[in-house]
Amino acid sequence: MSQASRPALLVTRKLPDPVEQRLEADFDTTLNLDDHPRSADEIIAASQGKQAILCTVGDPFSAQLINRLPDSIRILATFSAGYNHIDVGAAQARGMAVTNTPDVLTDATADIAMLLMLGAARRASEGERLVRRRAWTGWSPTHMMGTHLGGKRLAIVGLGRIGEAVARRAQAFGMEVHYANRSGRRSPTLPNAVLHPDLDSLLPVADVLSLHAPSTPDTRLWLNRERIQRLPVGAIVVNTARGDLVDDEALIEALRSGQVAAAGLDVFDGEPAMNPGYLALENTFLLPHLGSATRETRVAMGMRAADNLDAFFFGQPPRDLLPPTGV
């Protein structure tokens, strides 16, 4: 693509250096070097004269914002696998393509799910705080006993790429994997896992419940008070998907009562804001949305987004055009 014909691209946040270097080579690129979150008005102003926007999961592209974008915008590429922060229907109604970056963050996010699972089960946050406060008085036979994951039943809600990667890791820890999926078909990659007819039937066997479903109107607040009560007493809840899958007040109540022994959470409803009730609990293992936060993964995500943009402007179908086939 010649310098004169390069499409103009707005990048909403600071991306890894190799990604920004490629974008500047391929496009007439406006970067966000100080990484300040842009307001809707700033995005509108910065997108004037642009043909493309590369946004992130922290940029809510509502229908209202999309309808204010200049007519020159032809594609929104998001630096994320999830895309509930974008009103895809509103973008399509304006003739804009929308792409995401699946696949490349699967292993990194699955690793974080296991970290949360282990951290919650073994009371890692509580122990780390104890050491930092210099309140640890020494080893004793019954001090800070947690839960051994081997032999426990892991129930996976949302058996996509990440859910399957978590299942494989959990089996290596000796866990018994249970799952349900929309198709009702057995996963060929998990021959030893137990397929359930529906998601709700997973709850009574969920020694550990791990959430990997997308955020949709049907899944919002899916883990509510009634479903939590159907978990085994002392279950562990892990969420690396989206914060709005969980009814925070119901989960906090269950953590206080002991119905849920511990929770490992990487995502929160309304993040970076979060329900302050979690902060007061010793039995929570909390991370700041680190699921894909490795150098290798974040670079791969940016390159995947750049691939989609390149394909689009060369007149080819982007690999990750939304919505995915079959949805």
C-alpha positions in Angstrom: 0.0 0.0 0.0 1.6 3.3 -1.0 2.2 6.1 1.5 -0.4 8.3 -0.3 -3.1 5.6 -0.3 -2.7 4.4 3.3 -6.0 4.4 5.2 -6.2 6.7 8.2 -6.4 4.7 11.5 -7.3 5.9 15.0 -5.8 3.7 17.8 -7.7 4.4 21.1 -5.1 3.1 23.6 -1.4 2.5 23.9 -0.5 -0.9 22.4 2.8 -2.9 22.5 5.6 -1.3 20.6 5.9 -4.0 17.9 2.2 -3.6 17.2 2.3 0.2 16.9 5.3 0.0 14.6 3.4 -2.3 12.3 0.4 -0.1 12.3 2.4 3.0 11.6 4.0 1.1 8.6 0.7 0.0 7.2 -1.6 2.9 8.0 -1.7 6.7 8.5 -1.9 6.0 12.2 -2.9 8.2 15.2 -1.7 6.6 18.4 -2.5 7.2 22.0 1.1 7.5 23.4 0.2 8.4 27.0 -2.5 5.8 27.1 -5.2 8.1 28.6 -8.7 6.6 28.3 -10.5 8.7 25.6 -14.0 9.9 26.3 -16.7 9.6 23.7 -16.3 13.2 22.7 -12.5 12.7 22.3 -13.1 9.6 20.1 -15.5 11.5 17.9 -13.1 14.4 17.5 -10.0 12.1 16.9 -11.9 10.0 14.4 -12.6 12.8 12.0 -11.1 12.0 8.6 -10.3 8.4 9.7 -11.4 5.2 7.9 -10.7 2.8 10.7 -10.6 2.6 14.5 -8.7 0.0 16.5 -10.3 0.0 20.0 -10.0 -2.1 23.1 -12.2 -3.9 25.6 -12.0 -0.7 27.8 -13.7 1.4 25.1 -17.5 1.2 25.2 -18.7 1.7 21.6 -22.4 2.0 22.3 -25.0 2.6 19.6 -25.1 6.3 20.6 -21.3 6.6 20.1 -21.3 4.6 16.9 -24.1 6.8 15.4 -22.0 9.9 16.1 -18.9 8.5 14.3 -18.1 10.2 11.0 -19.3 8.5 7.8 -15.7 7.9 6.8 -15.3 5.1 9.4 -15.5 1.8 7.6 -14.3 -0.7 10.2 -14.0 -1.1 14.0 -11.3 -3.6 15.0 -11.2 -4.5 18.6 -8.1 -5.6 20.5 -10.0 -8.4 22.4 -11.7 -11.7 21.9 -14.9 -10.5 23.6 -16.9 -7.8 21.9 -19.8 -7.0 24.2 -18.3 -3.5 24.6 -19.3 -2.8 20.9 -22.9 -2.6 19.7 -22.2 -4.7 16.6 -25.7 -4.3 15.3 -25.4 -0.5 15.4 -22.1 -0.7 13.6 -23.5 -3.0 10.9 -26.5 -0.7 10.4 -24.1 2.0 9.5 -22.2 -0.3 7.1 -19.2 -0.7 9.4 -17.3 -4.0 9.6 -16.4 -5.2 13.1 -13.5 -7.6 13.9 -12.1 -9.2 17.1 -9.0 -11.2 18.0 -9.9 -14.7 19.1 -7.6 -17.8 19.4 -4.4 -15.9 20.3 -5.3 -15.3 24.0 -6.7 -18.7 24.8 -3.7 -20.2 26.6 -2.9 -17.0 28.6 -6.4 -16.7 29.8 -6.6 -20.4 30.7 -3.4 -20.0 32.7 -5.0 -17.2 34.7 -8.1 -19.3 35.3 -5.9 -22.0 36.9 -4.0 -19.3 38.8 -7.3 -18.0 40.2 -8.5 -21.6 41.0 -5.3 -22.5 42.8 -5.1 -19.1 44.5 -8.6 -19.3 45.8 -8.4 -23.0 46.8 -5.1 -22.5 48.7 -5.9 -19.1 50.2 -3.0 -17.5 48.5 -4.1 -13.9 48.8 -4.8 -14.3 52.5 -1.4 -15.9 53.0 0.5 -13.3 51.0 -1.2 -10.5 53.0 -0.3 -12.2 56.2 3.4 -12.3 55.3 3.4 -8.7 54.1 1.8 -7.5 57.4 4.6 -9.5 59.3 1.7 -11.3 61.1 2.9 -14.8 60.3 4.1 -16.4 63.5 5.3 -19.7 62.0 4.2 -23.0 60.6 1.6 -25.1 62.4 -0.2 -28.3 61.4 -3.6 -26.7 61.1 -2.6 -23.2 59.9 -4.5 -21.8 56.8 -5.6 -25.1 55.5 -7.2 -24.8 52.0 -8.7 -27.1 49.4 -6.8 -29.7 47.4 -8.0 -29.6 43.7 -7.1 -33.1 42.8 -10.2 -35.3 42.6 -12.5 -32.3 42.7 -15.2 -31.8 40.1 -14.7 -28.8 37.8 -17.9 -27.5 36.1 -17.2 -25.3 33.1 -19.8 -22.8 32.0 -19.0 -21.9 28.3 -16.9 -24.6 26.7 -15.3 -22.6 23.9 -11.6 -22.4 23.2 -10.7 -21.0 26.6 -13.0 -23.4 28.5 -11.4 -26.4 26.7 -7.9 -25.1 27.5 -8.9 -24.8 31.2 -10.3 -28.3 31.1 -7.1 -29.8 29.8 -5.1 -28.0 32.5 -7.5 -29.1 35.2 -7.3 -32.7 34.1 -3.5 -32.5 34.5 -4.2 -31.5 38.2 -6.3 -34.6 38.6 -9.7 -32.8 38.5 -12.9 -34.4 37.1 -14.2 -32.1 34.3 -17.9 -31.5 33.8 -19.4 -29.2 31.1 -22.5 -28.3 29.0 -22.6 -26.6 25.7 -25.2 -25.0 23.4 -24.9 -27.7 20.8 -25.4 -30.6 23.2 -22.6 -32.4 21.5 -19.6 -34.0 23.2 -16.3 -32.3 22.8 -13.9 -34.5 20.8 -11.0 -33.0 22.7 -12.3 -34.0 26.1 -13.2 -37.7 25.8 -13.0 -38.2 29.6 -15.1 -35.2 30.6 -18.7 -35.5 31.6 -21.3 -33.9 29.3 -24.4 -32.5 31.0 -27.7 -31.7 29.2 -27.8 -28.1 30.3 -25.8 -25.6 32.3 -28.0 -25.7 35.4 -27.4 -29.4 35.8 -23.7 -28.6 36.3 -24.4 -26.7 39.5 -24.9 -29.6 42.0 -21.6 -31.2 40.9 -19.5 -28.0 40.8 -16.9 -28.3 43.5 -15.3 -25.6 41.4 -17.3 -23.5 39.0 -15.4 -21.7 36.2 -17.1 -19.2 34.0 -16.1 -18.8 30.4 -19.4 -17.7 28.7 -19.7 -14.5 26.7 -21.7 -11.5 28.0 -25.1 -11.5 26.4 -28.6 -10.6 27.6 -29.1 -14.3 28.4 -25.9 -14.6 30.5 -26.0 -11.3 32.4 -26.2 -12.1 36.1 -26.4 -15.8 35.3 -24.7 -16.7 38.5 -27.5 -15.4 40.8 -28.6 -16.3 44.3 -30.8 -19.2 43.3 -28.0 -20.8 41.2 -25.4 -20.2 44.0 -27.6 -22.1 46.4 -27.5 -25.1 44.1 -23.7 -25.4 44.3 -22.2 -27.8 46.8 -21.5 -26.1 50.2 -17.9 -24.9 50.1 -17.7 -24.6 46.3 -15.1 -22.3 44.6 -16.1 -19.8 42.0 -13.7 -18.6 39.3 -14.5 -15.9 36.6 -12.2 -15.0 33.8 -15.0 -14.2 31.3 -17.0 -11.0 32.0 -17.9 -9.5 35.3 -21.6 -9.1 34.5 -22.1 -12.9 34.5 -22.2 -12.7 38.3 -24.7 -11.2 40.7 -22.1 -9.6 43.0 -24.3 -9.1 46.0 -25.4 -12.8 45.8 -21.8 -14.0 45.5 -20.6 -11.8 48.3 -23.4 -13.0 50.6 -22.4 -16.6 49.8 -18.7 -15.9 50.5 -19.7 -14.5 53.8 -21.9 -17.4 54.8 -19.6 -20.1 53.6 -21.9 -21.4 51.0 -19.1 -20.5 48.6 -15.7 -21.2 50.2 -13.7 -18.8 48.0 -13.7 -16.9 44.7 -11.0 -16.2 42.2 -12.0 -13.2 40.0 -10.2 -11.5 37.1 -13.2 -9.5 35.8 -15.8 -7.3 37.5 -19.1 -5.7 36.6 -18.4 -2.1 35.7 -14.6 -2.5 35.9 -12.3 -0.9 36.9 -15.0 -0.1 39.5 -16.0 -3.1 41.5 -18.3 -4.0 44.4 -16.4 -3.0 47.5 -17.8 -6.0 49.3 -15.1 -8.2 47.7 -12.3 -6.1 49.2 -13.4 -6.8 52.8 -13.3 -10.6 52.3 -10.3 -12.7 53.1 -11.6 -15.6 50.9 -11.3 -13.7 47.6 -8.4 -13.9 45.1 -8.7 -10.7 43.0 -6.8 -9.8 39.8 -7.1 -6.6 37.6 -8.2 -8.3 34.3 -4.9 -10.0 33.6 -6.3 -12.8 31.5 -4.4 -12.0 28.3 -1.6 -9.9 30.0 1.5 -11.5 28.7 3.9 -9.7 26.3 3.6 -12.5 23.8 -0.2 -12.6 23.9 -0.8 -8.9 23.7 1.6 -8.6 20.7 -0.2 -11.5 19.1 -3.6 -9.8 19.7 -2.4 -6.6 18.1 -0.9 -8.4 15.1 -4.2 -10.3 14.6 -6.1 -6.9 14.7 -3.7 -5.6 12.1 -4.2 -8.6 10.0 -7.9 -8.0 10.0 -7.4 -4.3 9.1 -5.0 -5.2 6.3 -7.4 -7.8 4.8 -10.3 -5.3 4.9 -8.5 -2.6 3.1 -7.0 -5.0 0.5 -10.6 -6.0 -0.3 -10.5 -9.4 1.3 -12.8 -10.8 4.0 -11.2 -10.2 7.5 -10.5 -13.5 9.2 -12.4 -12.4 12.4 -15.4 -10.6 11.0 -18.2 -10.4 13.5 -20.6 -11.9 14.3 -18.8 -15.2 13.9 -20.3 -17.8 11.6 -23.1 -19.7 13.3 -23.9 -17.1 16.0 
